[in-house]
């Protein structure tokens, strides 16, 4: 057996070990056992944004516990937006490490008792169990890519 492409879900698969999933290919459902997903493309334009518990506008891009496909990753990735003049609520992830990558905008990042100005092109490491929040000090949306390891779980987040 060789490689395959699923036109409906836009992913490729190839033979592997121990992973089972159902894939739609050639307009019909085909059982595909022992295949590993090798490409999954998610378009942020099709993402669903919601207000997160820390007051950011959030779109989960990749979260292994929330995907139809089997993803062999232990982290989650989200796109966050903080509107001009707004500040996220102070919160902590009890056991997860987080990295913010600032895509666009500028602000002030607060981690425990430290603060620093941040802007597009910077990555910010946030250790587990630290108080964190970010303030948008610019005139445009502050857009952030949030990477959480291990993957984000509601029971891990606490608003302070």
N, C-alpha and C positions, 0 to 999 in steps of 0.2 A: 504494500500500500504506500502511496506517495502523499504529497502535500495536497491540501484542499483549500478552497476559499468559500466563505459563506457570504453570499450577496446581501442577504437581509440584515445580518448583524455586522457586516464589514470586517470580519476577522479571518485570519489564516490559521490553519492547524496542521500538525504533522504527527506522525506516530510517536508515541511515548510510552511511559509505564505508569500504571496505577491511577490515572485520572479518567473519570467518566463524565460525559456531558452529552446533551442532545443538541445537534446543530441542524439548522435549516440550510439546505443546499439544493440547487436545481428545483426550486419551488416545492419541495416536499421535505418532510421531517425524516431525517436519517439518524439512526443510532450511531454514535461515534464513540466507541469505548477505546480506552488506552490511547487517547490523543492528547497532546499538549498544545495549548493555545500559544502561538508564537507572535501574533500581532493583534492588538486591539486598539482601535482608534476611536476616541471620544471627542466630539466637537463641542466646545464650550457654548457655541451658539444654540445648541439643543439642550443645554443644561437647565436644570430647575433651580432657581435661587430662592432662598428663604431667609428669614431673620433667625440667626443662631442665638443660643442662650447668652453669649457674651456681647450681643447687640450688633454683630457684624452682619452684612448681607453675604450669604455663603452659597456656593455651589460645589457639591462634592463631585470631583472629577473621577477619581478612582478610589474605591473602597472595597476591599476583597469580600467583606461580609454582605455587601449590597449589590453585587454584580450577578448577572445571570450566568456568566462564564466563570470557569474556575481560574482564579488568578493565584499564581504562586508567589505572592508578595505578602509581607507582614506590615506594610505601611499604608497610610492613606494620604491622598492629595486632594486639597480643596482650593478653590479660588475665592478669596475674600475681598470685600469692598467696604471701605470706611469712608463715609461721605465727608465733605469739607466741614471742619469745625467740630466733628464728632469724635468721641473717645469710646473705645470698647470698654466693657465692664471688666474690672479686675477679676481675674480667674486663675485657676491653676489646673494643670493636668497632673494628677497624683503620681502616675507611674510612667507616663509617656514623655519622650523627648520630642520637641517640636523645632522645626526650622521655618522661618519666614524668609521668603525671597521677594523683595520689593520689586514689582513689575513696573509700577508707575506711581508717581506722586512722592510726597515727603511727609514726614511726621516725627514724632518723638516716641521711642520705644522705652517702656518701663519694665524692668525685670528686678523683682524684689526692691532693693533700695537704690538701684542704679537706673540711670536714664541716659539716652543718647539720641541725637538727631540721626534720622535715617532717610534714605532716598533711593530712587530706582537704581537697580544694579547691585544692591547690597543683600547679603544673606545674614540672618540673625539666628544664632543658636540659643534655644531656650531650654534649660535643663528641666528634668522632671521636678514636680512639687515646688515650683517657684511661682510667685505672684507675677502675672504678666498682664499688660494691656498696652494699647498703642493709641496715640492721638494723631489725627490728621490735622496738620498745621498749614496745609496748602489750600489752593483755590480750586483744586480738582480732586476727583476721586483718588483715594489711596488704594491701589490694587496690589494684592499680596497673594503669592502662592504659598500655601501652608502644607508642610509635609510633617506627618505625625508618625512616630515609630515607638512602640508597636501601634497599629492602626487605632484611630480615634474610636473611643467608646463613651457613651453618655455617662456611665457609672464612674469613669475616670476623671471627668471634668467637674470642677466645683467653682461656682461663682462666689466671690468673696464680698 
